[in-house]
Amino acid sequence: MGVSGCGKTSVGRLLAEETGAVFIEGDDHHAPENVRKMASGVALNDEDRLGWLQTLANLIREVRGPAVMACSALKEDYRKILGEACFVYLKGSPELLAERLADRRDHFMPPELLASQLETLEPPESGLILDIRESPGELVAQIRTHFGS
């Protein structure tokens, strides 16, 4: 979990690959109107996100076996909707996140929405918090060590 540009997809895919888990990309399940809204530079609100989060919670429940999901899960209430899961917060400075977003291509989330995500973010009080200055491989190693897999 974390704001756009923190590496959720890269780390999540690698973790799923290494552990044989199913990978779910949360961004793939946004409603088309939410994608259009974000692509036009308008931040989503709680109402916009509710159906998306419920869809993701259902997808998690449908998976037989281990799953890894990349999802912003910005607020505690959002994490509650997703259910009982082990959250890994990929934390980075606003400057590093902005730099990464400026280099990213082919994604509907424009860099201009980073500030709204940072304002919305409620860092988790529990779970694993990792520094995104580390490589995806190092982050995955830390996750596997922490969770014992």
N, C-alpha and C positions, 0 to 999 in steps of 0.2 A: 504494500500500500504506500501511497505518497502522491505528491502532486505530479503534474505532467513534467516529463523530462528526467525523472529520478532514476529510470532504468527498470521499472516494473516488468516490462515485457522481456527485455534482455535477460534479466536475472531469473524471472519466472520460467521462461523457456528452457534455460540452461539447467535450472534445478529439476524441472520435470524430466528433461532428457536424462540427466544423471541418475535419477531415482526411479524412473519408469512410471512416473505419475502422469495423469491426464493434465494437459495444460488448457486453461480457459482464459482467453483474452477478453477481458471485460469490455473493452472498447468495441468489440465486434457485435455487441448486443445492445448498443444504444438504439433507441427509436430513431427513424430517419429525421423526424422533426428536431430531435435533440442534436443530431449531427449538424443539420443545417443551421441551427441556432448558434452552436459553438463556432462553426466555420465562418459565420458572419461576425464573430467577435463578441457575441452575447453570452455571458456566463449562465450556466444552469442554476436553477434554484432547487430547493428541497422537493417541491412538487414535481419538477421535471425529472429528478433523479429517482423518485419513489418506484415507478414501474420498472425502471432499469435494475435497481437493486433487488426488487422482488424476483425478476427474471433470473438474475445471477444466483440468488439464494436457491431457487428451484433447480438450476443447473447443478449446483453443488450437491444438492440432495440426490439428484439422479445418477451421479457418478458412483460406480461400484469400485471401491478401492481408493487409493490416494489421489488427490487432485491438488494442483497449484493454480491459483487464479491471480491474474494481474488486474487490480482494481484500485482506484484512487481511495475509496473508503475514507473520505476526508473527515467525517464526523463520527463521534461515538455512536450516535443514533443509527448511522448508516452501517456501522460494524455490527450493531445488534441485529439489524435486518438480515445481514449475511449469515448470522447464526454462529454456532460454536466453531470457531476456527482459530488457528494459530496465526496471528498477524505479525508480519515483518514490515517495519516502517523503514523505508529507504529515505534517509534524511540528507538534505544538502543545503548549502547556502543559496540564497536567492540569486547571487551572481553566477554560481556554477550552473544552476538550473536554467537561467536565462541564456547562458552561453550554449548549453546543450540544445535548447529549443531553437535558438537561432541557426544552428547547424542541421536541424532535422528537416527532412523533406517528406512529402507525400503523407501528411497527417492532417486531419481536420482541425486539430486543436492549435489555434494560432498562439504565438508567444505572448501576445498582448493579454491573454487570459491568465497568465501565471499569477499576477498580483491578486486576482479574485480568488484563485485557488488557495494561495497562501493566507488570505484573509479568512477563508472558510475553514481551513485546516485546524482540526483539534488533535494535536499529537496524542497518540495513545499513552495511557498511563501504565500499561502492561504490554507484554510482548517483547519482541526483539527489535532493537533500534540499531540500524547500521549506517555507516558513513559512506555516501556514494562516491567519495574520492577513491575508494578501493575499486579494483577491477571487478567485473561481473563474476569471474572465476573465484576470486577471493571472497566476494560476498556469498556466493553459493557454498563455499567451504565453511564459512562462519555459520551459515544457516544449518548446514548438515551437522556440524559439531554441536550447535546449540540444541537441536532437536533430536540428536542421536541417530540420524539416518544417513 
